[in-house]
């Protein structure tokens, strides 16, 4: 088959799948001005990105939920994102809400294509159009990409930022710095990414990215800081907003059906939140082990594009802190590398890829199914735990592979 025909067929597949997701989003689009109506199309864009940036332009503090809810048609409080998130969405905040929703969907679609291109390059292959469009179609079809487009999350941007930072950390530190700064819009991405970059030895990229993120944070946080009346009141408003967020069953460990991180897995098994200490210990263990292995791989001369180190980094970022299924977009790089990179396609590669693909294929672990239908308890347990269990096993196997390569080196 010629490259041109491959490109045409891949483009048709990408366009068809994107059109289906767009149709579902439009059919369930939230109703402007009626935030309490349970229609979830682009709901996160409304509550977490558009109106918070509008509040920034209006000189208000979007983390003050009482004021935020009183002045804007939103249904949920703003989670503890970095002020950088407000700045990134300011261009859309200048648009009328309807136009902004359409623009957000198209921007996320473009970011998925960019993520596909980065994932292909990260596999050591040229980013030929047919290959990029085929990977992009798979991303839109998978549940993380579908959710990102449907509810208007920022996970595509976060995945692009993290992937860029990991791929360019050694050769193009300024580009990696931009990726890190963008990822800092959500601390659950930027924090772990910064730790891993620093420990791996991407020091210049880390310092540039941290400095840029600090500048952007100060600039974007000045408005809410002034509106709140100082740093103390601003932090207290963030804590208050988070307390409201935590009452949602989506975020509560024992009742959440969709979280991916090991803390939520442990919480569902125990039937209660494991507590702050367990959260911290698990995060330190996962990030610490991944950082040590990534540093060892760098010392042993892992060749570019460093697929083992980058894959381990993506898994560690996803599992060290709170994450939902749409965040599994960050696994585009390791999954694509496992499936496409040159070399023998071993059983270990196949198993790792299948484990990391579970969140993309698992359309059963949704509130629509598990809360609206009478699912037997054993089936409920298997469905709700499958994502977190698969990713935990992938992390263990990935660390084993990294340890083996770090011990043997890359000359064999």
Secondary structure per residue as TSV (DSSP state, phi and psi in degrees):
chain	resnum	aa	ss	phi	psi
A	1	X	-	360.0	132.8
A	2	X	-	-72.4	152.9
A	3	X	H	-56.9	-35.6
A	4	X	H	-65.3	-44.1
A	5	X	H	-65.7	-39.4
A	6	X	H	-59.5	-43.2
A	7	X	H	-63.2	-42.3
A	8	X	H	-63.0	-46.0
A	9	X	H	-65.6	-41.1
A	10	X	H	-65.2	-39.2
A	11	X	H	-64.8	-39.5
A	12	X	H	-63.7	-43.7
A	13	X	H	-62.5	-45.4
A	14	X	H	-61.8	-45.4
A	15	X	H	-65.6	-40.6
A	16	X	H	-66.5	-46.0
A	17	X	H	-65.9	-41.4
A	18	X	H	-62.6	-38.5
A	19	X	H	-64.9	-38.9
A	20	X	H	-64.5	-43.4
A	21	X	H	-65.6	-40.4
A	22	X	H	-62.4	-40.9
A	23	X	H	-63.8	-42.7
A	24	X	H	-64.3	-40.3
A	25	X	H	-63.0	-45.9
A	26	X	H	-64.6	-39.4
A	27	X	H	-65.1	-26.8
A	28	X	T	-116.7	23.1
A	29	X	B	-62.5	136.8
A	30	X	-	-61.4	148.5
A	31	X	-	-90.3	116.4
A	32	X	T	-54.7	129.7
A	33	X	T	85.5	-5.4
A	34	X	-	-128.6	70.8
A	35	X	T	-69.4	-20.2
A	36	X	T	-83.0	-10.9
A	37	X	S	-71.8	126.3
A	38	X	-	-78.7	77.5
A	39	X	-	-129.4	115.9
A	40	X	-	-96.8	4.5
A	41	X	B	-63.0	117.1
A	42	X	T	59.3	29.1
A	43	X	H	-67.5	-42.5
A	44	X	H	-64.8	-35.5
A	45	X	I	-61.1	-42.3
A	46	X	I	-62.8	-52.4
A	47	X	I	-82.1	-33.9
A	48	X	I	-103.7	-16.7
A	49	X	I	-130.6	-48.9
A	50	X	I	-72.1	-60.6
A	51	X	H	-69.7	-29.9
A	52	X	H	-59.9	-39.7
A	53	X	H	-71.6	-34.2
A	54	X	H	-61.6	-42.1
A	55	X	H	-62.1	-38.0
A	56	X	H	-60.1	-46.5
A	57	X	H	-65.4	-29.4
A	58	X	T	-83.8	-2.9
A	59	X	T	78.4	27.2
A	60	X	-	-110.2	166.3
A	61	X	-	-101.8	105.0
A	62	X	T	-69.8	-11.7
A	63	X	T	-84.7	-10.1
A	64	X	-	-82.0	93.8
A	65	X	H	-61.9	-38.3
A	66	X	H	-61.0	-46.8
A	67	X	H	-70.0	-42.3
A	68	X	H	-61.5	-46.3
A	69	X	H	-69.0	-31.0
A	70	X	H	-73.6	-28.4
A	71	X	H	-103.4	-14.9
A	72	X	S	-134.6	148.5
A	73	X	-	-78.9	76.5
A	74	X	-	-123.0	161.6
A	75	X	S	-115.0	-22.9
A	76	X	S	-128.1	152.8
A	77	X	-	-72.5	161.9
A	78	X	-	-77.7	123.9
A	79	X	-	-64.2	170.2
A	80	X	S	-77.1	57.8
A	81	X	-	-72.6	162.1
A	82	X	-	-71.5	151.4
A	83	X	H	-56.9	-19.5
A	84	X	H	-58.1	-33.6
A	85	X	H	-59.9	-37.9
A	86	X	H	-62.7	-42.3
A	87	X	H	-67.8	-40.1
A	88	X	H	-63.4	-28.0
A	89	X	T	-100.6	5.2
A	90	X	H	-58.9	-40.8
A	91	X	H	-55.6	-38.8
A	92	X	H	-73.3	-27.2
A	93	X	H	-68.8	-18.3
A	94	X	T	-77.4	-15.0
A	95	X	S	-89.9	154.6
A	96	X	-	-59.8	154.3
A	97	X	H	-58.3	-43.8
A	98	X	H	-60.8	-45.8
A	99	X	H	-65.9	-35.7
A	100	X	H	-65.7	-37.7
A	101	X	H	-62.8	-45.5
A	102	X	H	-63.0	-41.5
A	103	X	H	-64.7	-39.8
A	104	X	H	-62.4	-42.9
A	105	X	H	-61.2	-45.1
A	106	X	H	-68.4	-37.9
A	107	X	H	-63.6	-44.3
A	108	X	H	-62.9	-37.7
A	109	X	H	-63.4	-43.5
A	110	X	H	-64.7	-37.7
A	111	X	H	-65.8	-33.3
A	112	X	H	-67.0	-36.2
A	113	X	H	-66.1	-42.9
A	114	X	H	-62.6	-41.7
A	115	X	H	-61.6	-40.4
A	116	X	H	-62.0	-42.4
A	117	X	H	-63.0	-42.9
A	118	X	H	-64.3	-40.3
A	119	X	H	-64.9	-39.7
A	120	X	H	-65.8	-45.4
A	121	X	H	-62.6	-36.8
A	122	X	H	-68.7	-12.9
A	123	X	T	-89.2	-0.5
A	124	X	T	84.0	15.8
A	125	X	S	-114.8	152.7
A	126	X	-	-67.4	143.9
A	127	X	-	-82.3	68.0
A	128	X	-	-67.8	143.6
A	129	X	H	-53.7	-43.9
A	130	X	H	-63.7	-38.6
A	131	X	H	-70.6	-41.3
A	132	X	H	-63.6	-45.1
A	133	X	H	-66.8	-33.5
A	134	X	H	-67.5	-44.2
A	135	X	H	-65.2	-40.8
A	136	X	H	-61.6	-40.4
A	137	X	H	-61.7	-40.9
A	138	X	H	-64.5	-37.7
A	139	X	H	-65.1	-42.3
A	140	X	H	-67.4	-35.9
A	141	X	H	-71.4	-35.7
A	142	X	S	-66.8	155.7
A	143	X	H	-61.2	-40.7
A	144	X	H	-59.1	-45.5
A	145	X	H	-67.7	-40.5
A	146	X	H	-59.7	-47.0
A	147	X	H	-63.1	-41.9
A	148	X	H	-58.1	-46.8
A	149	X	H	-70.1	-40.3
A	150	X	H	-69.7	-46.1
A	151	X	H	-97.9	-8.1
A	152	X	T	79.1	41.3
A	153	X	-	-80.7	171.9
A	154	X	S	-104.9	15.8
A	155	X	H	-66.1	-27.1
A	156	X	H	-65.6	-43.6
A	157	X	H	-64.3	-41.5
A	158	X	H	-64.5	-40.6
A	159	X	H	-65.8	-40.6
A	160	X	H	-63.5	-42.8
A	161	X	H	-62.0	-48.2
A	162	X	H	-65.3	-43.7
A	163	X	H	-63.8	-42.5
A	164	X	H	-61.8	-45.1
A	165	X	H	-62.6	-42.0
A	166	X	H	-70.4	-39.4
A	167	X	H	-74.0	-36.4
A	168	X	H	-101.6	3.6
A	169	X	T	-56.6	-36.7
A	170	X	T	-89.7	-43.0
A	171	X	T	-92.7	-33.2
A	172	X	-	-133.9	76.1
A	173	X	H	-60.3	-32.7
A	174	X	H	-66.3	-40.8
A	175	X	H	-65.4	-42.6
A	176	X	H	-62.3	-36.6
A	177	X	H	-63.0	-40.3
A	178	X	H	-62.6	-40.8
A	179	X	H	-62.7	-43.7
A	180	X	H	-64.0	-43.6
A	181	X	H	-62.0	-41.5
A	182	X	H	-64.0	-41.7
A	183	X	H	-64.9	-24.7
A	184	X	T	-70.6	-6.4
A	185	X	T	-60.4	-30.3
A	186	X	S	-120.1	110.9
A	187	X	H	-55.8	-26.6
A	188	X	H	-67.5	-16.4
A	189	X	H	-99.2	-55.1
A	190	X	H	-62.7	-38.6
A	191	X	H	-62.5	-58.0
A	192	X	H	-60.0	-39.3
A	193	X	H	-61.2	-45.1
A	194	X	H	-61.0	-42.9
A	195	X	H	-60.0	-46.0
A	196	X	H	-67.5	-40.7
A	197	X	H	-63.0	-44.2
A	198	X	H	-63.8	-45.9
A	199	X	H	-68.8	-32.4
A	200	X	H	-71.7	-21.5
A	201	X	T	111.2	6.3
A	202	X	-	-83.9	59.0
A	203	X	H	-67.2	-46.2
A	204	X	H	-62.7	-44.6
A	205	X	H	-61.4	-41.2
A	206	X	H	-63.6	-47.6
A	207	X	H	-63.4	-43.1
A	208	X	H	-64.0	-43.8
A	209	X	H	-66.2	-41.9
A	210	X	H	-65.0	-40.0
A	211	X	H	-65.2	-43.2
A	212	X	H	-64.4	-42.0
A	213	X	H	-63.2	-38.0
A	214	X	H	-64.5	-43.6
A	215	X	H	-63.8	-46.9
A	216	X	H	-62.5	-38.1
A	217	X	H	-65.2	-40.6
A	218	X	H	-67.0	-45.4
A	219	X	H	-62.2	-47.9
A	220	X	H	-76.5	-22.3
A	221	X	H	-88.9	-7.4
A	222	X	H	-63.8	-43.3
A	223	X	H	-61.1	-54.8
A	224	X	H	-60.0	-34.6
A	225	X	H	-62.0	-45.9
A	226	X	H	-67.1	-41.1
A	227	X	H	-65.1	-35.6
A	228	X	H	-76.1	-23.6
A	229	X	T	94.2	21.0
A	230	X	S	133.9	170.4
A	231	X	H	-67.1	-42.3
A	232	X	H	-59.2	-52.7
A	233	X	H	-61.2	-34.4
A	234	X	H	-64.7	-45.9
A	235	X	H	-63.5	-37.3
A	236	X	H	-67.0	-36.7
A	237	X	H	-66.6	-36.2
A	238	X	H	-64.8	-42.9
A	239	X	H	-63.5	-40.6
A	240	X	H	-64.6	-40.3
A	241	X	H	-63.2	-39.9
A	242	X	H	-67.4	-33.9
A	243	X	H	-64.0	-36.6
A	244	X	H	-68.8	-42.4
A	245	X	H	-59.3	-40.7
A	246	X	H	-67.4	-16.4
A	247	X	T	-77.5	-11.9
A	248	X	S	-75.9	132.8
A	249	X	T	-64.2	-19.0
A	250	X	T	-61.4	-30.2
A	251	X	T	-103.1	-15.2
A	252	X	-	-80.8	126.3
A	253	X	T	-54.5	-50.3
A	254	X	T	-67.2	-26.3
A	255	X	T	-107.6	-12.2
A	256	X	-	-68.4	131.6
A	257	X	S	-96.3	-11.1
A	258	X	S	-125.9	-6.3
A	259	X	-	-66.0	152.0
A	260	X	-	-106.0	-22.0
A	261	X	S	-75.8	155.6
A	262	X	H	-61.3	-29.1
A	263	X	H	-60.7	-43.8
A	264	X	H	-67.7	-35.6
A	265	X	H	-61.0	-46.5
A	266	X	H	-64.1	-39.7
A	267	X	H	-63.5	-40.1
A	268	X	H	-68.1	-36.4
A	269	X	H	-70.3	-37.3
A	270	X	H	-81.1	-23.8
A	271	X	T	79.7	14.4
A	272	X	S	-157.6	158.4
A	273	X	-	-63.3	134.0
A	274	X	-	-67.6	-22.6
A	275	X	-	104.7	163.7
A	276	X	H	-63.5	-40.6
A	277	X	H	-60.1	-43.8
A	278	X	H	-63.7	-41.0
A	279	X	H	-55.7	-49.2
A	280	X	H	-66.8	-44.3
A	281	X	H	-62.9	-46.1
A	282	X	H	-62.4	-42.0
A	283	X	H	-63.1	-43.7
A	284	X	H	-65.5	-42.9
A	285	X	H	-64.0	-47.5
A	286	X	H	-65.3	-49.7
A	287	X	H	-67.4	-39.5
A	288	X	H	-63.5	-46.9
A	289	X	H	-64.3	-43.6
A	290	X	H	-64.6	-41.5
A	291	X	H	-63.4	-43.3
A	292	X	H	-63.2	-42.0
A	293	X	H	-68.0	-40.4
A	294	X	H	-65.7	-36.6
A	295	X	H	-67.1	-39.9
A	296	X	H	-66.0	-40.9
A	297	X	H	-61.8	-40.6
A	298	X	H	-64.5	-40.1
A	299	X	H	-66.6	-30.7
A	300	X	T	-86.2	4.6
A	301	X	T	79.9	40.8
A	302	X	-	-58.9	125.5
A	303	X	-	-72.2	154.8
A	304	X	T	-64.5	145.5
A	305	X	T	-89.9	29.3
A	306	X	-	52.3	58.1
A	307	X	H	-63.9	-36.8
A	308	X	H	-69.5	-47.6
A	309	X	H	-61.7	-45.9
A	310	X	H	-63.8	-40.1
A	311	X	H	-64.4	-43.3
A	312	X	H	-64.3	-38.8
A	313	X	H	-62.2	-43.6
A	314	X	H	-62.1	-43.5
A	315	X	H	-64.1	-42.8
A	316	X	H	-65.0	-41.7
A	317	X	H	-60.3	-42.3
A	318	X	H	-68.2	-35.1
A	319	X	H	-101.6	-11.9
A	320	X	H	-77.5	-26.1
A	321	X	S	-135.2	-178.5
A	322	X	-	-61.0	127.7
A	323	X	-	-151.2	150.2
A	324	X	-	-111.9	173.3
A	325	X	G	-55.5	-36.0
A	326	X	G	-62.5	-24.3
A	327	X	G	-70.6	-15.3
A	328	X	G	-67.4	-2.6
A	329	X	G	-58.1	-25.5
A	330	X	G	-64.3	-17.2
A	331	X	G	-82.5	2.5
A	332	X	H	-57.5	-40.1
A	333	X	H	-65.7	-55.3
A	334	X	H	-64.8	-37.9
A	335	X	H	-65.8	-44.7
A	336	X	H	-63.7	-39.9
A	337	X	H	-64.0	-43.0
A	338	X	H	-63.2	-37.7
A	339	X	H	-83.7	-29.3
A	340	X	H	-114.0	-23.2
A	341	X	S	-65.5	148.1
A	342	X	S	-59.1	156.9
A	343	X	S	116.9	168.4
A	344	X	-	-65.0	135.8
A	345	X	-	-86.7	90.8
A	346	X	-	-81.0	168.5
A	347	X	H	-63.1	-34.9
A	348	X	H	-64.9	-42.9
A	349	X	H	-60.6	-42.4
A	350	X	H	-64.4	-44.0
A	351	X	H	-65.2	-44.2
A	352	X	H	-61.1	-44.6
A	353	X	H	-62.6	-43.7
A	354	X	H	-63.9	-40.9
A	355	X	H	-62.9	-42.6
A	356	X	H	-74.9	-16.8
A	357	X	H	-85.7	-9.3
A	358	X	H	-56.8	-49.6
A	359	X	H	-61.4	-28.0
A	360	X	H	-74.0	-32.1
A	361	X	H	-95.2	-16.5
A	362	X	-	-84.1	84.7
A	363	X	-	-86.2	1.2
A	364	X	S	-82.6	-30.8
A	365	X	S	-80.1	68.6
A	366	X	S	-131.0	154.8
A	367	X	H	-65.1	-31.2
A	368	X	H	-57.1	-44.3
A	369	X	H	-81.0	-53.9
A	370	X	H	-77.3	-21.6
A	371	X	H	-100.0	-23.3
A	372	X	H	-97.8	-15.1
A	373	X	S	-120.0	155.2
A	374	X	-	-83.3	84.5
A	375	X	-	-89.2	127.7
A	376	X	-	-54.5	148.3
A	377	X	H	-60.5	-36.9
A	378	X	H	-67.5	-41.6
A	379	X	H	-64.3	-40.7
A	380	X	H	-57.8	-45.1
A	381	X	H	-63.4	-45.9
A	382	X	H	-63.4	-45.8
A	383	X	H	-66.2	-46.1
A	384	X	H	-71.7	-27.7
A	385	X	H	-93.9	-14.5
A	386	X	H	-60.7	-41.9
A	387	X	H	-61.7	-52.1
A	388	X	H	-65.5	-39.6
A	389	X	H	-65.0	-45.3
A	390	X	H	-60.8	-42.3
A	391	X	H	-71.7	-34.8
A	392	X	H	-64.4	-42.1
A	393	X	H	-64.7	-39.3
A	394	X	H	-62.1	-40.5
A	395	X	H	-63.1	-42.9
A	396	X	H	-63.7	-46.6
A	397	X	H	-65.5	-39.0
A	398	X	H	-64.0	-39.8
A	399	X	H	-66.4	-36.8
A	400	X	H	-62.8	-42.2
A	401	X	H	-64.5	-43.4
A	402	X	H	-63.2	-41.1
A	403	X	H	-62.5	-43.3
A	404	X	H	-63.2	-45.1
A	405	X	H	-69.3	-36.3
A	406	X	H	-65.1	-34.4
A	407	X	H	-75.1	-40.8
A	408	X	H	-82.7	-26.0
A	409	X	-	83.0	-175.7
A	410	X	S	-117.5	16.4
A	411	X	-	-93.9	-7.2
A	412	X	-	-103.4	360.0
